[in-house]
Amino acid sequence: MIYRALQSLVEGSLRKYPVVGIVGSRQTGKTTLAKQLQKSIKRRSVYLDLELPSDLNKLHSPELYLQPMSDRLVIIDEIQRMPSLFPLLRALVDQKRIGGRFLILGSASPALMKHASESLAGRIVYHELAPLSLLETDYQKEDRLWLRGGYPSSYLAKSDTDSLAWRDSFIRTYLEMDLPQLGIRVPSPQIRRFWTMLAHSHGQLWNASKIAGSLGITAPTVKHYLDILEETFVVRALQPWYANVKKRMIKSPKVYIRDTGLLHALLRIATLNDLRAHPVAGSSWEGHVVEQLLGLLPRDWQAHFYRTSDGTEIDLLLHDHRNRPIAVEIKLSATPQVTRGIRSAMQSLSCKKGYVIYPGKDAYPLGEHVSAIPLDVIEEILD
């Protein structure tokens, strides 16, 4: 059993909010976390899994079933299968507004779960459970996490072969079963081709026209596909920062496959040696670091990338709670350097702190305001 860092945050939210939501991709461990929470909280609880016909049948008359349970924590798993529950939860909460009445789990974003945001506004707080992070695993097995990704069943598999087989099955199930259950009617072969194309352009600027031309569909259609993958937590579109500076700015997002294990499965990369020799290695490691760092960010921080039309770029531009910019470069190199472009960008943005994250073991200064740091101390960026 791997302790999830999100558990303490969810426990705190259950003391304050009537409804707490845990969202995230399928198979990230939401159900396991909910059952751990059942053990840790000091009150009675009931668990309903809406993928089980027996539990679904209990909610044939949901008001009659749920109203007498105001003294319990009611956990509802896969709530996106029954969006009609949201108005009822609002009404029950308004009858007795105390912390920790409902814990809902979903495999889609709140925007995709119909009525969620409108019905429970002011009554709910959401937490996203991402795949396993380095903080939750072993830093000595960092390469395993990079290759296999953070889905627990993939990361903990007995071999790389078993891990890849699990990820192949996950991709197939996601396309053929999970999306239709969310009411998304898209031909699975078509969206798989789209997802694979994104894998080949992982970490690059979004170009809807190019992808649409390759697939023989329209640009609005590929944007719809991108929205689907974003809202089900398997793709990240990192937005650019374009402040009021006297430069022509890039305004297209950079697109990443969020879990590197899924990225490597889509690209048929089976082993660490294959990965290190593959042209995608640098952008794969960049996406891996981006996900590790964004998973640590407090809610009041912002994250973008920065790029001008002349090629000046910062991989990750963070703004802290005081809106102070922090530049982060990501280099798959044993000897990272600070380029002229990075220094120019930091000067334009008035960055007083900069970091180059690299796959080494030591932290050391690279020059004024810039340090090289290994991935296992990236929490220092948030200090």
N, C-alpha and C positions, 0 to 999 in steps of 0.2 A: 504494500500500500504506500503510495507516494502522497505526502501531505501537500495539499494545494494552498498556495499563498493566498488565494482569494477567500479562504474559509473565514478568517478573522474579520475581513471586511463585511462579508455577508452576515456574520453573527452580529456585528455592530449595527448593520442596517435593520435587521429583524427587531432590534430593540427600539428603533425609532420610527419605522415606516410600517403602515398596515399591510402593504404588499411589496414584496421584493421579487425582482425577476432576475434569473440567471439565463443568459442567452449565449449562444455560441454554436459553432459547427457541430454536426452529429459526431458522436464518438470522442468528444474531448473529455468526458468524465463528469458531465453535469449530474447524471443520476447517482453516481458514486459519491459525489460531493454532497448531494442532498441527503443521502442516507447517513453520511458522516455527521451532517448537521442534526439529523434526528437524534443521534446518540449524544451530541454535545449540549443541546439545549435542554433546559430543565422544565419542560412542560410536555403534555401529551401531544401527539401528532398523528396525522393520518396521511398515507401516501397513495396517490392515485396516478396510475400510468395510463394515459388515454390511448396507448397502442394495444392495451389489453382489453378484449371485449368485455370481460367481467367488470373491470373498473369503469369502462365507458357506460355499461348498463346501469351502474349505480347513479349516474348523472342523467338518467332518462327524465327525471324530474329534479333538476339541479337545485332549485330553491328549497324543496322539501328535504333534500339530502344535506345541503351545506348550512342552512340556517341554524340548526341546533348545535353546530360545531364552533360557536364563537369563543369557546374556552380552549380550543386546540389550534395548533399550527396545521393548516391544510396544505399539503404539497401536491401540486398538479404538474405532472410531467408531460411534455409534448403538447402544451396548451394550444399551439397553432392548429391542431386538429379540431379544435372546438372554439372558434373565435366568438361564438355567441355567448360564452361565459363572461366576457369582460364587462358588459353592462350590469350583470347580476353581481359580480364581485364589487363593483362600485357601490351598488345599493346596499349590499351587506356590510361593507366597510363603513358607509355613512350611518348605518344603524348603530354600530358599535366600533368606534374608531380607536383602536389600540395597536401597538406595535406587534408585528409578527402574526397577523391573521392568515396570510396566504404567502406561500413561496411558489412561484410559477417558473417552470423551465421551458425553454423554447429553442428550436433549432433555426430560427429565422429572426431577422432584426425586428424591433418593435414597429418599424414602418411597414414591414411586410405582413405582420400579424394584424389583420384588419381590426379596427376599433380600439386597439390597445392604447394608443397615445391619447385619443379623445376621451375614452371612457374612464381611464384611471389617472388622468392628469392631476398632479398634486398629491396623489395617494401612493405612488409607486416610485421606486428607484431601481434602475437596472445595473447589473454587473455582467461583464462579458468574461466567460471562461474560455480562454484561448488554449491551444495545445500546450503541452509541458514546456517550461522554460528552463534555462540553466540554473536559475535560483531553486528550482524544484527537483532538479536532477543532480548529477555528479559532474563537477567541472572537469574531472579527469576523463570523462566520457563525452567531452564536447563534440568530438568528431562524429560520434554515434548520433547525437541529436541533430547535427547538421545534415548527415546523410539520410537518416531515417525519418526526420521530422519529429514532432512532439505529440502526435496522437499516441496515447498510452499503449494501445495494442501493437502499434508499429515500433515504437521505441523499445518496448520490453520483449519483443519477439526473440526467439532463441537464436535466430541467425538472420543475416541480411536477406537471404532468400525467402525466409518466412515473412519477414517484414515487407518485402516488395510484394509478395503475394497478397498480404492483407491490404496494402494500399491499392493494388489493382482492383480488389473486390470492393473496397470503399468507393472508388471512383465509379465503378459500374452501378453499385447500389444507389449512390447519390444521384446519378443521372436517370436511372430507370425507375426508381421508386420514390426517393425523397422529394425530388422536384414535383412530380405529379401529385404527391400528397399535400403539397403546399398550394395546389391549384395552378401550377405553372405548366402550361401546355406548350412545350418546345420539343421538337424531335431530338431525341438523345444523341444520335450520331452527329447531328449538326452542331449542337452545343459542345460535344466532345471535341470536334475539330476546332471550334473556336477556342476552347480551353487549352488545347495543345498549341495553337498558334500563340496564345498569350505566354505559354511556357517558353517558347522559342524567343519571345521578345521580353522576357522577364527583366524588370528593372529599367526598361526603356520607356520613352515617351509614348503616350497613347496616340495612335494614328487610326482613327475609325475608318477613314476612306481606304487606306491600304488593306486593312483586314477585311473590310466589306468586299473589296475587289477580289481578294483571294478566295473568299467563300462564295462569291456570286450572289450576295445579298446587299441590302441597303445599309447605309451608315446608321440610320435610326435603329435598325434591327440589331446591329452589333452593339450599339449603346445599350439597348434593352438587355442583351445577353450579359454585358458587363455589369449592369445593375443587379441582375439575378445573382451572379457569382459574388458580388460585393455583399448583398443583403443576406446571403447564406454563409458568409464569413470564410470563404475560400480564396478570395481575391481582395487585394488592397489597392485602391487608387490613391496614391499619395499626392496631395494637391501642391501646386507651386506657391511660393511666396512672391507676391508682386506688390511691394510697397511703393511709396511715392519716391522713387529714385530716378535719376536721370539716365536710365538705360532701357533698352528694349528688352522686355522680359518674356520668357517662355510661359505660356498660360495653359498648356496641356498637362494633365497629371502623368506621373510615372506609375506603371502598373506592375504589381508583384503578385506571384502566387504566394499566399501567406505562409503556408507550411512547406518547407523545403523538401520534406519527404514526398509530398504530392507532386511538387515540381519535378523531382528526379524520377518518379514513377511515370509521369507524362512524357519525359524525355528518354525513358528506358535506361537510366543510369542505375546500375545495380550495386556497385561496390565503391568504396572510398577511393581506390586507385582509379576507377573509371571516372569518378567525379573530378579528381584533381587533374586529370588529363583532358577534361572536356572543356570546350570553349566557354561554357556557361559558368564555370567554377567561380570566377570573380563576381559576377552578378548574383549568383546563388548565395555566396557568402555575404554579399551586401544585403540581400533580402533577409537572410538569417539574422544578421546584426540589427537591422531595422526592426524586426519583430521583437527581438529580445529587449531592445531599448524602449520601444513604444509600449510594451507591456508593463514597464516600470513607471511610466509617466503619471504624475498626479493629474487629477481631472482638470485642474486650472492651468495646465501647460498646453502649448500648441506645438504641432510638428508639421513641417513642410519640407520641400526641397527648394533649392535656389539655383536658377540657371538664367543667364542672359543670352541674347542672340549671338554674341561673339564667343560663346563657349565657356565663359566663367561659370563655375558650378560649385555648389556645396551639396553633398549627398543628403544631409539631414540638417535642417535649420530649426532649432528649438527656441521657443520663447517661454521663459519661466513665468511665475505668477506675478512678477513685476514687469513683464513684457520685455525683459532683457534678452537679447539674442545670444545663442550659443551655437557655434559652428561645429559640425561633426562630419568628418570624412571617414570612409571605410575602405581599407586597403588590404587585399589578400597578398601581403608581401612581408617578408621577414625584415625588410629595411625600408620602412615607410618614410616618405619625404613630404615636405610642405611645398607645394608648387606655387608659382607666381600667381596663378589664377585663384588659389585658395586665399592667399594673402590679400589680393585685390578685392575679393568678395567680402572678406572680413572687414576690410577698411571701409568699403561702401556701406556695409550694414552696421558699422560701429560695434563689432563683436569684441568683447574684452576677454572672452574665453573660447578656446578652440581645442578640439581633440581629434586625433587620428587613431581610430580603433584598428588594431592589426592582430594577426593570430600568433602573437608572441607571448612571453611570460613576464616581461619587465615593463614598468612604466618609467618614462624619462622625458625630459623637455626636448622639443624640436626647435625651439626658438621662442621669441617673445610671445606670450599669451597662448602658445600651442604646445600640447603634450601628446606623446604617443602612449596609448594605454592598451593593455590586453582586454579581451572581452570579459574576463572574470572580475573586473573591477569597474564595470561601466556604471555602477551605482554612484561612483564619485562625480559623474556628470551632473547629478541631481543635487549635489551638496550646495 
